Amino acid sequence: MNTKLSAVSDKRVDLTCSAFGHEFSYKIADLILATSDDKTTHEVRQKTVCRGCGVRWDNTYQVV
Ligand SMILES: [Zn+2]
């Protein structure tokens, strides 16, 4: 998936931690503030950090 954050700014992204299956989510609007609306959801996925264990990079994600 290669969606720009600006196209889904009113949604959120649900992520599942690749290491332990922790589920966490971020509001897209917050991600835009932290990065830029020109980023894609795929790029952001690689920057999000699991709130349960701190793992990043290979988490699975879904925009909802
Ligand atoms: Zn985790």
PDB file of the backbone (N, CA, C, O) and the ligand in Angstrom, with CONECT records:
HET     ZN  A 101       1
ATOM      1  N   MET A   1       0.852  -1.199   0.000  1.00  0.00           N
ATOM      2  CA  MET A   1       0.000   0.000   0.000  1.00  0.00           C
ATOM      3  C   MET A   1       0.883   1.243   0.000  1.00  0.00           C
ATOM      4  O   MET A   1       1.902   1.276   0.690  1.00  0.00           O
ATOM      5  N   ASN A   2       0.515   2.235  -0.744  1.00  0.00           N
ATOM      6  CA  ASN A   2       1.356   3.415  -0.879  1.00  0.00           C
ATOM      7  C   ASN A   2       0.518   4.678  -0.777  1.00  0.00           C
ATOM      8  O   ASN A   2       0.568   5.541  -1.653  1.00  0.00           O
ATOM      9  N   THR A   3      -0.248   4.778   0.294  1.00  0.00           N
ATOM     10  CA  THR A   3      -1.163   5.890   0.470  1.00  0.00           C
ATOM     11  C   THR A   3      -0.472   7.062   1.155  1.00  0.00           C
ATOM     12  O   THR A   3       0.200   6.874   2.169  1.00  0.00           O
ATOM     13  N   LYS A   4      -0.626   8.250   0.622  1.00  0.00           N
ATOM     14  CA  LYS A   4      -0.099   9.440   1.283  1.00  0.00           C
ATOM     15  C   LYS A   4      -0.924   9.749   2.536  1.00  0.00           C
ATOM     16  O   LYS A   4      -2.145   9.589   2.549  1.00  0.00           O
ATOM     17  N   LEU A   5      -0.234  10.191   3.577  1.00  0.00           N
ATOM     18  CA  LEU A   5      -0.951  10.518   4.816  1.00  0.00           C
ATOM     19  C   LEU A   5      -2.012  11.584   4.600  1.00  0.00           C
ATOM     20  O   LEU A   5      -3.061  11.570   5.243  1.00  0.00           O
ATOM     21  N   SER A   6      -1.731  12.507   3.691  1.00  0.00           N
ATOM     22  CA  SER A   6      -2.682  13.591   3.458  1.00  0.00           C
ATOM     23  C   SER A   6      -4.022  13.077   2.946  1.00  0.00           C
ATOM     24  O   SER A   6      -5.047  13.739   3.112  1.00  0.00           O
ATOM     25  N   ALA A   7      -4.019  11.883   2.317  1.00  0.00           N
ATOM     26  CA  ALA A   7      -5.244  11.320   1.762  1.00  0.00           C
ATOM     27  C   ALA A   7      -6.081  10.609   2.822  1.00  0.00           C
ATOM     28  O   ALA A   7      -7.257  10.327   2.588  1.00  0.00           O
ATOM     29  N   VAL A   8      -5.503  10.319   3.964  1.00  0.00           N
ATOM     30  CA  VAL A   8      -6.211   9.571   5.006  1.00  0.00           C
ATOM     31  C   VAL A   8      -6.080  10.286   6.362  1.00  0.00           C
ATOM     32  O   VAL A   8      -6.039   9.644   7.412  1.00  0.00           O
ATOM     33  N   SER A   9      -6.018  11.597   6.317  1.00  0.00           N
ATOM     34  CA  SER A   9      -5.705  12.370   7.520  1.00  0.00           C
ATOM     35  C   SER A   9      -6.767  12.269   8.607  1.00  0.00           C
ATOM     36  O   SER A   9      -6.497  12.592   9.764  1.00  0.00           O
ATOM     37  N   ASP A  10      -7.971  11.826   8.254  1.00  0.00           N
ATOM     38  CA  ASP A  10      -9.028  11.706   9.268  1.00  0.00           C
ATOM     39  C   ASP A  10      -9.155  10.273   9.790  1.00  0.00           C
ATOM     40  O   ASP A  10     -10.090   9.963  10.528  1.00  0.00           O
ATOM     41  N   LYS A  11      -8.232   9.413   9.415  1.00  0.00           N
ATOM     42  CA  LYS A  11      -8.290   8.017   9.845  1.00  0.00           C
ATOM     43  C   LYS A  11      -7.189   7.728  10.863  1.00  0.00           C
ATOM     44  O   LYS A  11      -6.446   8.622  11.268  1.00  0.00           O
ATOM     45  N   ARG A  12      -7.102   6.479  11.260  1.00  0.00           N
ATOM     46  CA  ARG A  12      -5.997   6.092  12.127  1.00  0.00           C
ATOM     47  C   ARG A  12      -5.365   4.819  11.567  1.00  0.00           C
ATOM     48  O   ARG A  12      -5.939   4.156  10.703  1.00  0.00           O
ATOM     49  N   VAL A  13      -4.203   4.497  12.061  1.00  0.00           N
ATOM     50  CA  VAL A  13      -3.540   3.283  11.615  1.00  0.00           C
ATOM     51  C   VAL A  13      -3.408   2.349  12.812  1.00  0.00           C
ATOM     52  O   VAL A  13      -2.868   2.719  13.855  1.00  0.00           O
ATOM     53  N   ASP A  14      -3.910   1.138  12.639  1.00  0.00           N
ATOM     54  CA  ASP A  14      -3.774   0.096  13.654  1.00  0.00           C
ATOM     55  C   ASP A  14      -2.563  -0.751  13.299  1.00  0.00           C
ATOM     56  O   ASP A  14      -2.426  -1.199  12.161  1.00  0.00           O
ATOM     57  N   LEU A  15      -1.689  -0.972  14.266  1.00  0.00           N
ATOM     58  CA  LEU A  15      -0.484  -1.758  14.007  1.00  0.00           C
ATOM     59  C   LEU A  15      -0.434  -2.965  14.919  1.00  0.00           C
ATOM     60  O   LEU A  15      -0.937  -2.937  16.042  1.00  0.00           O
ATOM     61  N   THR A  16       0.177  -4.019  14.422  1.00  0.00           N
ATOM     62  CA  THR A  16       0.430  -5.206  15.225  1.00  0.00           C
ATOM     63  C   THR A  16       1.928  -5.436  15.272  1.00  0.00           C
ATOM     64  O   THR A  16       2.586  -5.573  14.240  1.00  0.00           O
ATOM     65  N   CYS A  17       2.446  -5.475  16.466  1.00  0.00           N
ATOM     66  CA  CYS A  17       3.877  -5.642  16.711  1.00  0.00           C
ATOM     67  C   CYS A  17       4.365  -6.967  16.130  1.00  0.00           C
ATOM     68  O   CYS A  17       3.752  -8.014  16.339  1.00  0.00           O
ATOM     69  N   SER A  18       5.475  -6.905  15.397  1.00  0.00           N
ATOM     70  CA  SER A  18       5.983  -8.110  14.730  1.00  0.00           C
ATOM     71  C   SER A  18       6.602  -9.087  15.721  1.00  0.00           C
ATOM     72  O   SER A  18       6.672 -10.285  15.446  1.00  0.00           O
ATOM     73  N   ALA A  19       7.047  -8.595  16.856  1.00  0.00           N
ATOM     74  CA  ALA A  19       7.753  -9.457  17.796  1.00  0.00           C
ATOM     75  C   ALA A  19       6.799 -10.198  18.732  1.00  0.00           C
ATOM     76  O   ALA A  19       6.945 -11.404  18.937  1.00  0.00           O
ATOM     77  N   PHE A  20       5.820  -9.483  19.305  1.00  0.00           N
ATOM     78  CA  PHE A  20       4.991 -10.094  20.339  1.00  0.00           C
ATOM     79  C   PHE A  20       3.491  -9.978  20.069  1.00  0.00           C
ATOM     80  O   PHE A  20       2.681 -10.432  20.878  1.00  0.00           O
ATOM     81  N   GLY A  21       3.122  -9.386  18.961  1.00  0.00           N
ATOM     82  CA  GLY A  21       1.714  -9.292  18.634  1.00  0.00           C
ATOM     83  C   GLY A  21       0.959  -8.224  19.396  1.00  0.00           C
ATOM     84  O   GLY A  21      -0.272  -8.227  19.403  1.00  0.00           O
ATOM     85  N   HIS A  22       1.674  -7.304  20.043  1.00  0.00           N
ATOM     86  CA  HIS A  22       1.008  -6.184  20.694  1.00  0.00           C
ATOM     87  C   HIS A  22       0.221  -5.394  19.656  1.00  0.00           C
ATOM     88  O   HIS A  22       0.676  -5.222  18.526  1.00  0.00           O
ATOM     89  N   GLU A  23      -0.937  -4.925  20.033  1.00  0.00           N
ATOM     90  CA  GLU A  23      -1.710  -4.096  19.115  1.00  0.00           C
ATOM     91  C   GLU A  23      -1.699  -2.659  19.623  1.00  0.00           C
ATOM     92  O   GLU A  23      -1.916  -2.407  20.808  1.00  0.00           O
ATOM     93  N   PHE A  24      -1.448  -1.735  18.727  1.00  0.00           N
ATOM     94  CA  PHE A  24      -1.439  -0.319  19.097  1.00  0.00           C
ATOM     95  C   PHE A  24      -1.837   0.485  17.879  1.00  0.00           C
ATOM     96  O   PHE A  24      -1.853  -0.033  16.763  1.00  0.00           O
ATOM     97  N   SER A  25      -2.153   1.733  18.088  1.00  0.00           N
ATOM     98  CA  SER A  25      -2.600   2.538  16.960  1.00  0.00           C
ATOM     99  C   SER A  25      -2.158   3.979  17.126  1.00  0.00           C
ATOM    100  O   SER A  25      -1.894   4.452  18.231  1.00  0.00           O
ATOM    101  N   TYR A  26      -2.087   4.656  16.005  1.00  0.00           N
ATOM    102  CA  TYR A  26      -1.777   6.075  15.981  1.00  0.00           C
ATOM    103  C   TYR A  26      -2.817   6.772  15.129  1.00  0.00           C
ATOM    104  O   TYR A  26      -3.283   6.222  14.130  1.00  0.00           O
ATOM    105  N   LYS A  27      -3.179   7.979  15.521  1.00  0.00           N
ATOM    106  CA  LYS A  27      -4.011   8.804  14.655  1.00  0.00           C
ATOM    107  C   LYS A  27      -3.138   9.349  13.533  1.00  0.00           C
ATOM    108  O   LYS A  27      -2.022   9.816  13.765  1.00  0.00           O
ATOM    109  N   ILE A  28      -3.669   9.281  12.300  1.00  0.00           N
ATOM    110  CA  ILE A  28      -2.908   9.793  11.159  1.00  0.00           C
ATOM    111  C   ILE A  28      -2.580  11.273  11.363  1.00  0.00           C
ATOM    112  O   ILE A  28      -1.486  11.720  11.018  1.00  0.00           O
ATOM    113  N   ALA A  29      -3.512  12.024  11.916  1.00  0.00           N
ATOM    114  CA  ALA A  29      -3.270  13.452  12.120  1.00  0.00           C
ATOM    115  C   ALA A  29      -2.044  13.673  13.001  1.00  0.00           C
ATOM    116  O   ALA A  29      -1.276  14.609  12.779  1.00  0.00           O
ATOM    117  N   ASP A  30      -1.861  12.810  13.998  1.00  0.00           N
ATOM    118  CA  ASP A  30      -0.687  12.933  14.865  1.00  0.00           C
ATOM    119  C   ASP A  30       0.594  12.577  14.119  1.00  0.00           C
ATOM    120  O   ASP A  30       1.644  13.179  14.345  1.00  0.00           O
ATOM    121  N   LEU A  31       0.497  11.591  13.226  1.00  0.00           N
ATOM    122  CA  LEU A  31       1.669  11.198  12.438  1.00  0.00           C
ATOM    123  C   LEU A  31       2.070  12.310  11.482  1.00  0.00           C
ATOM    124  O   LEU A  31       3.256  12.531  11.235  1.00  0.00           O
ATOM    125  N   ILE A  32       1.076  13.007  10.945  1.00  0.00           N
ATOM    126  CA  ILE A  32       1.382  14.137  10.057  1.00  0.00           C
ATOM    127  C   ILE A  32       2.129  15.217  10.834  1.00  0.00           C
ATOM    128  O   ILE A  32       3.086  15.803  10.330  1.00  0.00           O
ATOM    129  N   LEU A  33       1.690  15.473  12.055  1.00  0.00           N
ATOM    130  CA  LEU A  33       2.375  16.466  12.885  1.00  0.00           C
ATOM    131  C   LEU A  33       3.821  16.040  13.165  1.00  0.00           C
ATOM    132  O   LEU A  33       4.729  16.870  13.209  1.00  0.00           O
ATOM    133  N   ALA A  34       4.013  14.743  13.352  1.00  0.00           N
ATOM    134  CA  ALA A  34       5.340  14.246  13.715  1.00  0.00           C
ATOM    135  C   ALA A  34       6.262  14.112  12.507  1.00  0.00           C
ATOM    136  O   ALA A  34       7.483  14.160  12.651  1.00  0.00           O
ATOM    137  N   THR A  35       5.683  13.943  11.315  1.00  0.00           N
ATOM    138  CA  THR A  35       6.514  13.779  10.121  1.00  0.00           C
ATOM    139  C   THR A  35       6.095  14.831   9.097  1.00  0.00           C
ATOM    140  O   THR A  35       6.434  16.005   9.249  1.00  0.00           O
ATOM    141  N   SER A  36       5.369  14.432   8.065  1.00  0.00           N
ATOM    142  CA  SER A  36       4.783  15.391   7.135  1.00  0.00           C
ATOM    143  C   SER A  36       3.684  14.683   6.364  1.00  0.00           C
ATOM    144  O   SER A  36       3.662  13.454   6.295  1.00  0.00           O
ATOM    145  N   ASP A  37       2.763  15.459   5.778  1.00  0.00           N
ATOM    146  CA  ASP A  37       1.646  14.818   5.082  1.00  0.00           C
ATOM    147  C   ASP A  37       2.064  14.262   3.726  1.00  0.00           C
ATOM    148  O   ASP A  37       1.244  13.694   3.005  1.00  0.00           O
ATOM    149  N   ASP A  38       3.337  14.425   3.379  1.00  0.00           N
ATOM    150  CA  ASP A  38       3.839  13.888   2.130  1.00  0.00           C
ATOM    151  C   ASP A  38       4.364  12.459   2.278  1.00  0.00           C
ATOM    152  O   ASP A  38       4.683  11.803   1.287  1.00  0.00           O
ATOM    153  N   LYS A  39       4.450  11.983   3.525  1.00  0.00           N
ATOM    154  CA  LYS A  39       4.898  10.613   3.771  1.00  0.00           C
ATOM    155  C   LYS A  39       3.791   9.628   3.387  1.00  0.00           C
ATOM    156  O   LYS A  39       2.612   9.979   3.370  1.00  0.00           O
ATOM    157  N   THR A  40       4.183   8.413   3.086  1.00  0.00           N
ATOM    158  CA  THR A  40       3.188   7.378   2.837  1.00  0.00           C
ATOM    159  C   THR A  40       2.987   6.544   4.099  1.00  0.00           C
ATOM    160  O   THR A  40       3.821   6.538   5.005  1.00  0.00           O
ATOM    161  N   THR A  41       1.863   5.846   4.132  1.00  0.00           N
ATOM    162  CA  THR A  41       1.597   4.982   5.289  1.00  0.00           C
ATOM    163  C   THR A  41       2.690   3.927   5.430  1.00  0.00           C
ATOM    164  O   THR A  41       3.021   3.517   6.542  1.00  0.00           O
ATOM    165  N   HIS A  42       3.241   3.496   4.319  1.00  0.00           N
ATOM    166  CA  HIS A  42       4.292   2.483   4.383  1.00  0.00           C
ATOM    167  C   HIS A  42       5.560   3.038   5.040  1.00  0.00           C
ATOM    168  O   HIS A  42       6.199   2.359   5.844  1.00  0.00           O
ATOM    169  N   GLU A  43       5.913   4.270   4.691  1.00  0.00           N
ATOM    170  CA  GLU A  43       7.088   4.890   5.308  1.00  0.00           C
ATOM    171  C   GLU A  43       6.877   5.068   6.806  1.00  0.00           C
ATOM    172  O   GLU A  43       7.785   4.850   7.608  1.00  0.00           O
ATOM    173  N   VAL A  44       5.672   5.464   7.163  1.00  0.00           N
ATOM    174  CA  VAL A  44       5.391   5.711   8.576  1.00  0.00           C
ATOM    175  C   VAL A  44       5.404   4.410   9.371  1.00  0.00           C
ATOM    176  O   VAL A  44       5.849   4.383  10.519  1.00  0.00           O
ATOM    177  N   ARG A  45       4.928   3.358   8.776  1.00  0.00           N
ATOM    178  CA  ARG A  45       4.935   2.058   9.441  1.00  0.00           C
ATOM    179  C   ARG A  45       6.345   1.712   9.928  1.00  0.00           C
ATOM    180  O   ARG A  45       6.525   1.138  11.002  1.00  0.00           O
ATOM    181  N   GLN A  46       7.329   2.073   9.120  1.00  0.00           N
ATOM    182  CA  GLN A  46       8.711   1.733   9.452  1.00  0.00           C
ATOM    183  C   GLN A  46       9.273   2.602  10.562  1.00  0.00           C
ATOM    184  O   GLN A  46      10.350   2.322  11.088  1.00  0.00           O
ATOM    185  N   LYS A  47       8.542   3.668  10.927  1.00  0.00           N
ATOM    186  CA  LYS A  47       9.017   4.570  11.966  1.00  0.00           C
ATOM    187  C   LYS A  47       8.260   4.413  13.275  1.00  0.00           C
ATOM    188  O   LYS A  47       8.716   4.877  14.320  1.00  0.00           O
ATOM    189  N   THR A  48       7.102   3.757  13.220  1.00  0.00           N
ATOM    190  CA  THR A  48       6.315   3.629  14.438  1.00  0.00           C
ATOM    191  C   THR A  48       6.968   2.633  15.388  1.00  0.00           C
ATOM    192  O   THR A  48       7.571   1.644  14.969  1.00  0.00           O
ATOM    193  N   VAL A  49       6.831   2.921  16.663  1.00  0.00           N
ATOM    194  CA  VAL A  49       7.437   2.095  17.702  1.00  0.00           C
ATOM    195  C   VAL A  49       6.317   1.448  18.511  1.00  0.00           C
ATOM    196  O   VAL A  49       5.377   2.122  18.933  1.00  0.00           O
ATOM    197  N   CYS A  50       6.423   0.140  18.723  1.00  0.00           N
ATOM    198  CA  CYS A  50       5.421  -0.564  19.517  1.00  0.00           C
ATOM    199  C   CYS A  50       5.364   0.026  20.912  1.00  0.00           C
ATOM    200  O   CYS A  50       6.395   0.234  21.551  1.00  0.00           O
ATOM    201  N   ARG A  51       4.150   0.294  21.382  1.00  0.00           N
ATOM    202  CA  ARG A  51       4.000   0.868  22.715  1.00  0.00           C
ATOM    203  C   ARG A  51       4.182  -0.193  23.789  1.00  0.00           C
ATOM    204  O   ARG A  51       4.352   0.130  24.965  1.00  0.00           O
ATOM    205  N   GLY A  52       4.147  -1.449  23.389  1.00  0.00           N
ATOM    206  CA  GLY A  52       4.302  -2.512  24.367  1.00  0.00           C
ATOM    207  C   GLY A  52       5.755  -2.891  24.625  1.00  0.00           C
ATOM    208  O   GLY A  52       6.128  -3.170  25.764  1.00  0.00           O
ATOM    209  N   CYS A  53       6.579  -2.903  23.579  1.00  0.00           N
ATOM    210  CA  CYS A  53       7.941  -3.409  23.747  1.00  0.00           C
ATOM    211  C   CYS A  53       9.004  -2.591  23.028  1.00  0.00           C
ATOM    212  O   CYS A  53      10.193  -2.865  23.192  1.00  0.00           O
ATOM    213  N   GLY A  54       8.617  -1.608  22.247  1.00  0.00           N
ATOM    214  CA  GLY A  54       9.607  -0.740  21.622  1.00  0.00           C
ATOM    215  C   GLY A  54      10.142  -1.232  20.293  1.00  0.00           C
ATOM    216  O   GLY A  54      11.021  -0.594  19.715  1.00  0.00           O
ATOM    217  N   VAL A  55       9.630  -2.359  19.790  1.00  0.00           N
ATOM    218  CA  VAL A  55      10.073  -2.860  18.485  1.00  0.00           C
ATOM    219  C   VAL A  55       9.546  -1.948  17.385  1.00  0.00           C
ATOM    220  O   VAL A  55       8.426  -1.444  17.468  1.00  0.00           O
ATOM    221  N   ARG A  56      10.350  -1.741  16.368  1.00  0.00           N
ATOM    222  CA  ARG A  56       9.871  -1.006  15.212  1.00  0.00           C
ATOM    223  C   ARG A  56      10.258  -1.750  13.944  1.00  0.00           C
ATOM    224  O   ARG A  56      10.918  -2.788  13.982  1.00  0.00           O
ATOM    225  N   TRP A  57       9.834  -1.195  12.831  1.00  0.00           N
ATOM    226  CA  TRP A  57      10.238  -1.607  11.492  1.00  0.00           C
ATOM    227  C   TRP A  57       9.262  -2.570  10.832  1.00  0.00           C
ATOM    228  O   TRP A  57       8.620  -2.191   9.852  1.00  0.00           O
ATOM    229  N   ASP A  58       9.123  -3.785  11.319  1.00  0.00           N
ATOM    230  CA  ASP A  58       8.403  -4.775  10.538  1.00  0.00           C
ATOM    231  C   ASP A  58       7.006  -5.053  11.079  1.00  0.00           C
ATOM    232  O   ASP A  58       6.480  -6.152  10.907  1.00  0.00           O
ATOM    233  N   ASN A  59       6.417  -4.079  11.720  1.00  0.00           N
ATOM    234  CA  ASN A  59       5.057  -4.253  12.213  1.00  0.00           C
ATOM    235  C   ASN A  59       4.071  -4.287  11.049  1.00  0.00           C
ATOM    236  O   ASN A  59       4.281  -3.627  10.031  1.00  0.00           O
ATOM    237  N   THR A  60       3.011  -5.045  11.200  1.00  0.00           N
ATOM    238  CA  THR A  60       1.959  -5.014  10.188  1.00  0.00           C
ATOM    239  C   THR A  60       0.989  -3.892  10.539  1.00  0.00           C
ATOM    240  O   THR A  60       0.842  -3.528  11.706  1.00  0.00           O
ATOM    241  N   TYR A  61       0.339  -3.355   9.535  1.00  0.00           N
ATOM    242  CA  TYR A  61      -0.520  -2.216   9.801  1.00  0.00           C
ATOM    243  C   TYR A  61      -1.743  -2.233   8.903  1.00  0.00           C
ATOM    244  O   TYR A  61      -1.778  -2.896   7.866  1.00  0.00           O
ATOM    245  N   GLN A  62      -2.742  -1.482   9.338  1.00  0.00           N
ATOM    246  CA  GLN A  62      -3.983  -1.366   8.586  1.00  0.00           C
ATOM    247  C   GLN A  62      -4.542   0.021   8.845  1.00  0.00           C
ATOM    248  O   GLN A  62      -4.650   0.439   9.998  1.00  0.00           O
ATOM    249  N   VAL A  63      -4.892   0.731   7.802  1.00  0.00           N
ATOM    250  CA  VAL A  63      -5.508   2.045   7.948  1.00  0.00           C
ATOM    251  C   VAL A  63      -7.004   1.846   8.121  1.00  0.00           C
ATOM    252  O   VAL A  63      -7.643   1.189   7.298  1.00  0.00           O
ATOM    253  N   VAL A  64      -7.565   2.402   9.176  1.00  0.00           N
ATOM    254  CA  VAL A  64      -8.995   2.218   9.439  1.00  0.00           C
ATOM    255  C   VAL A  64      -9.678   3.540   9.748  1.00  0.00           C
ATOM    256  O   VAL A  64     -10.884   3.569   9.993  1.00  0.00           O
TER     257      VAL A  64
HETATM  258 ZN    ZN A 101       5.451  -5.161  20.929  1.00  0.00          ZN2+
END
